[in-house]
Amino acid sequence: MDIFEYAQGEQLKKDSPLARRMSPGNLDEFVGQKHIVGKNKPLRKLIEEDNLTSLIFYGPPGTGKTALARIIASKTKAYFTRLNAVTAGVKDVRAILEEAREQKGAWGKRTILFIDEIHRFNKAQQDALLPSVEEGLIYLIGATTENPFFAIIPPLVSRCLLFTFEPLSAEDIENIILQALRDRERGLGKYEVELEQGALQQLVSMSGGDARIALNNLDIIVNYLFEDSKLFSRTITVQDLKDILPKQSLRYDREGDYHYNIVSAFIKSIRGSDPDAALYWMAVMLEGGEDPLFITRRLVISASEDIGNADPHALNLAVSAMNAVHQLGLPEGRIPLAQAASYLASAPKSNAVYKAINKAQAEVKSVPNREVPGSLKDFSYKGASKLGHGLEYLYPHDYPGHFVDQRYLPEDMENTLFYCPTEQGWEKEIKKRLKELRPYRY
């Protein structure tokens, strides 16, 4: 017996995990994801009218993807079958496709195939599904915690409606916990458990928007406290949580979508001049086991891309942090990392250098192979003057202020401007000097 057999009418075993027992039986019991299954939302209508097409459910663990598939399994008149991508292979896919043909030919029934963790299917396995999805032999429901635009082949994504599941809100998690405490048949109502407010808030906070974590933690506590008692009344305290619950593991996959979202948040926090946010996301990476040298490389890039010459010290500090981490390792290396991240986030910002090199490279690609001005060509070898190389070159150090105005760009680019200093930080001084030197350009 599995979760879908239960969803279709079988009685779930009483010794099943609490999260399994409390799985919603219909859309009215379903908590969260109002943006996709709330009243009058498109997906809710598709389910209620039993008029499904191929779907992809994308979102973090414990947000209702599999629970919603159970509800569909219990409601649909179509033939419902499932695979787990962790254990299934191409042979299993082909067997289900053959079964779908029999269902359609003998009974005229549609087949809905639910694949949990579909991102674990390789390209060949996903390719095997494509023709049957395309011709409508099966209606696919794929659940994934990984970004489908990276983890699923584009032709399959394009033939499915994509629904994004968000982490459950604190209010949603609180409702789920309280419902489990009240429910005497499926939940923990027989124990007459109470939660002090601080303990409830702590359980909600520890869940990270994952209903499964919240219910598993609650199950652990109650089973531990009432192991030798069939009926007992007690209030669970914050201290109980500290004494009983294991340390929560951090959800961090160095190769997964969540990893890239954390890195993105880190860089954007530096760019947005929020040192507290930058330090928080860096702490998530460090606690998740991220390579500290990867973090330093992001700092070096940010120092030039987002700060540049608005604060020339930023790049020096970022490179110094890289060297320090290389020499120290962790845990000591986290300190220069924190120094660099907080400094970069607090520094004045300018992307003028980043824009300048992009513009210069675009110009080179647009008009390649421009001639170097004769005055700038190498004239360090004998005979260079006979070729006219360097004859008109003016040596800046021979002039007042060690500057003389002469042409350095190709002939048709005399007034082209790539680097446009801003009014931020030290760049304001750079802009002032360049304008004094070449007022016609700046």
N, C-alpha and C positions, 0 to 999 in steps of 0.2 A: 504494500500500500504506500502511495506517495501523496504529496500535497495536492495533486490534481485529482486523484481518486477521492480525496476528502472533499475537495471543492465540488465534486459532482455527486455528493450525497453520502459518502462513507463516513462513519464516525471516527474522529481522530482519537488516537490513543491518549489516555490521560497522563501517561508518563512522557509525552512529547514535550519538547521545550516550550516555555511560555510564549515565546515569540511566534511559534508555529500555531499554538492553540488559539491565540488572540488574532490570528489573521482574519481580516474582514470578510464577511460572507456575501456582502452586496455593496453597491455603490454608496448607499446611505451610511454604511458603517466605515467606509473608506475615509481615512483622515489625511488631510494635506492635498497638495497638487490641485488646488481649486482652479488654477489657470487652465487646466486641461480636462478635469473631470467635474468641475463645478456645474451648477444648474445651467442648462442651455449651452454648455461648451461643446464644441464639435465632437471630441472623442467620446464624451458621455452619450451623445445622441447616437453615434455609430454603435456603441455597445448596447444601448437600450433597444435600438431597432434591429440588432443582430445583422448589421450591414457593414461588416468590417472589410477593410482592405489591408494590404501589407503595411506593417507598422514597425518602427524602431523606437524602443524605450531607452533613453539615455540619461544617466544620472548616477549620483553616488550610491553606495550600498545603503540598504535599510530605508529607502525612500518610497517604496511601494511598487516597484516594477513587477516583481514576481507576484505580489499580492493582487495586483490588477489583472495579471494573466490568469490567476485562479478564478477571479470573478467572471472573466470572459469564458473560462472553461465551464463554469457552472451555469452560465446563461445561454450560451450559443446552442443552436440546433445543428451546427456543423459538426463534423467529426473533428475532435480536438486531440492532438497528439503533441509530444514534446521530445526534445533532445537537450542534453547538457553538453555544451561544446568542449568541456574539459575531457570527457570520456568518449564522445562520439567521433566516428570517422566517416570517410566518404561512403563506405559500405553501409553504414547505418542510414545515411542520407538517402542513398538509392533505394534502400528497403522501404523507407517511409514514402518516397515518391511513387513506388510501385503500389503501395497500399492506397495512396491517394487516388491513383488511377482506378483501382478496383472500387473504391467508395463512390467515385463519380460515375463509373460505368454501370455498376450494379444497383446503386441506390440513389444516384443523382445528388449525392451530398458533397458539399464543399469540405475541404480539409484545411484546418488552421493548424499550422506548425509553430509551436513556441520553442525558441532556442535560447536558453539561458547562457549568459556569458558568450554571446556570439562573436565577440572580438577575438576569442581564442581559436576560432576556425581559421585555418590558413587560407591562402588564396585559392588553392585547388578545391577545398571544401566549399568555399563561398561560390566559386564558379559553378560547382555542381548544382547549387540551388537556383542559380540565375534563370535558366530557361523555364523552369517550372513556375517561378514567380512571375516571369514575364507573360507566360501564356495563361496564367490564372489557375493552374492545376492546384497550387497551394497558395494560401494566404499566410505570409510569414509574420510572426511577431518575434522580433529579436530584442533581447535585453542586454545592455552593455554599460559598464562603468567607464569605458574608454571612449574618447571622442570618435564618433562614427566616421568623420571625414578623414581620419587617419587609420582607423582600425578595420574599416569595412570597405570593400571594393566600391568605387564610385558607381558602377552600373546598378549595384544592388541598392545603394543608398537612394539613388535617383528614382527607384521604383517603389519606394516606401514613404509613408508619412512619418516624419520625425517628431517625436514628442520629448521634450526635455523635462526631467524630474529634478526639482530643486530640493536641497536639504530641508528637512521638516523644521518648522519654526518652533521656538520654545513653547509656545502655546499648544501646538500640535502634539509635541512630545509629552507635555504635562497632561493633556487630555488622554493620551494613550496609556500613560502610567496609572492615572486615577481610574480609568475604565477597567484595567487589569486588576486593580485592588478591589473593585466593587463586584466584578463578575464572579458568581459563585459556581458556575458550571465550567467555564473554560479558564477562568483566571484564579485569583488568590483570595476571593471573597470569604472563603471558609475560615481563613486565619484571622479575620477582623483586624487587619493591619492598618495602622495610621502612620503617616509620614509627617514629621515636623517640617515646617516650611523650609528651613535651611537645607534639610536632607532632600526634599523634593527639588529644590533649585539646583542642588549639587548633582542629582541624577540627571536632570535635564541638561546641565552644562557638560557633564561627562559624555553624553550621548553624541555630541557633535552633529545633531540633526539626523541621527540614525536610530530609527525605532527599534531595530533588532538589538542594538547595544543597550538601549534603555531598558528593554524588557528582560534581556539576559542578565543585566546587573541586578534588577529587581528580583528576579527569580533566584539568583545566587544568595542574596541577602535573606530572603524569606525562608528558603530551604535550610540555610545555615541556622537561623535563629529558632526555627520551629521544627527542627529535625526530630526531636523526641516528643513532640506534642501534636495531637490531632486537632486540637482546638485551643487557641490561645490568643489573647489580646495584648497587643504591644505597640508602642510608638517607636518607629525607627528614627534614630538620630544621625546627625552628621558624623559623630564618632563611630557609630556602627559602620558607616560607609568606609571610613578610614581603616577600621580594623579588619573588615571582611573582604572588601573588593580588591582584586588584584590591580596592579598598576596598569593603567590604560595605555595601550600601544598607539603610537602615532601613525596615522594613515599617510604614508609617503612612499611613492614608487619612483625611483630615480629615472626610470625609463617611461613612465606613464604620463597621461594627460595632466594629472594633478600636479606632478612635478613642474611641468612647464607653466601651469597657472601660478604656482607659487613664485617661480623665478620672475614671471611677468609682473606680479604684484610687487616684488622686491625692487625691480628696476623702476617701475612707475612711481613707487614711493620715494625713491631717491630723486627722480626727475621732478616730482611734485613737492620737493622740499619738506618732506615729513620724516624726520629722523626716527621718531618713535615707531612709525609703521615700517620703515626700512629695517630697524633692529628686530621687530617682531617677526617679519617674514624671513629674515636671516636666521633667527633662532629656530624657526620651523625647519628650515633646511638643515641646520646643524643637528638638531634633535632627530631628524629623519635619516641621518647618516650620509648627507650629501658630501661629496669630495670638497674640502675647503678650498682647494686650488681652482675648482670650477667657480666658486663664489668670487675669488680674487680676480679671475679673468673678466667676470661681469663688472666688477668694480672698475677695472682698468678701462674697459670699453665705455662705461658710463662717464668716467672722468673726462674723456675727450668728446664723446658724443653729446652729452647733456650739459657740460660745464665749460669745457674748452678753455679759451683764453680769458673767460670771465674770472677765472681763478686758476692761474697756471700751476699753483701748488697742488691742485687736486690730483693731477696725473702723477706727480712725484710721490704723493702720499699713497695712492693706489698701488703703484709699483713697489713702493717700500713695504706695504702690507703683504703683497705677493711674496716678496723675498723673505719677510719675517715668518709667514706661514710655512713657507718651504723649509726654513731652518728649524722652526719650533714644532710644527705639527700641532695636533690637538691634545689636550684641551687648551694649552696656553695660547695657541694661535688665534683663538676666538677673540682675544682682547685687541690685537692690532686690527683684526677684521672689523670689530665693533667701532674702533677709532676711525677707520677709513670710511665705513658706511655712514656713520653719523656726521663726519666732516663733509662728505660729498652731498649728503642730503641737505646740509645747512648752507652750502656754498651758493653764491649767485649762479644763475643758470644762463647758458647760451648754447644754442646748437648751430652757431654761425660757421664753425669749422666743419661740422658734419655736412651742412648744406653746401659749403664751398667745394669740398672734394667731390661731392655728388655732381655738382654742376660742372666742375672741371672735367670729370670723366665723361659726362654726357656730351660735352663739347668735343672731346677727343674722338669719341665714337661717331659723332655726327660728321665731323670733318677731320679725318685722319691724315697723317703724313704731311703736316704743314712744315714749311722750311724754317730752320733755325736762322734768325737774323745773323748776317755776316759778322757783325761786331761781337756777337756772343759765341761764335764758333771757336773751337780749340785752336790756339796759336802757340802752343808750347813746344812745337817741334820745328825743326829747320825746314824752311820752304813754305811754311804756312802763310807768310805774308804774300808770297807769289800767287797764292790762291785767293787773296783778299780777306783772309780770316783775321778777325780781331783788329783790323786797321782803324776802325772808328770807335773802338771801345774806350770808355772813359773810366779810369780807376777812381772809385768813390773816395778812397782815403787821401787822395791828392787834393780834395776840395774841402771848403769850410763845412764844418758839421759832419764830415765824412759822408756827404751825400751829393750826388749830381743827377739831375733829371735826364734820363735817356730811355730809349725803348728796349724793353725786355721781352715783350710778347711778339708773336708773329705780326707781320705787317698789317693784316686785316683785322687785328684784335686790339688795337691800341688802347681803346677805352673800355675794354671788357672788364666786368667786375664779377669776381667769384666770391671773394671773402668780404662780407659785409658786417663788420663789428657792431655789436649792440651797445646799448647804454648801461649794460650790466657789469658791475664789478670792475676788474682791471681792463676789460674790453673798452670801457669808456675812454681810458687813457690811450689805448691802441688806436681807436678811431680818431681821436684828436690828433695824434701824431701823423697818421696816414693822410689826414685831410690837409695838414700843414705841408706835407711833402708833395702831395699831388691833388691840389684843390679841384682840378678839372675832372678828376675821376671820382672823387668822394664828395 
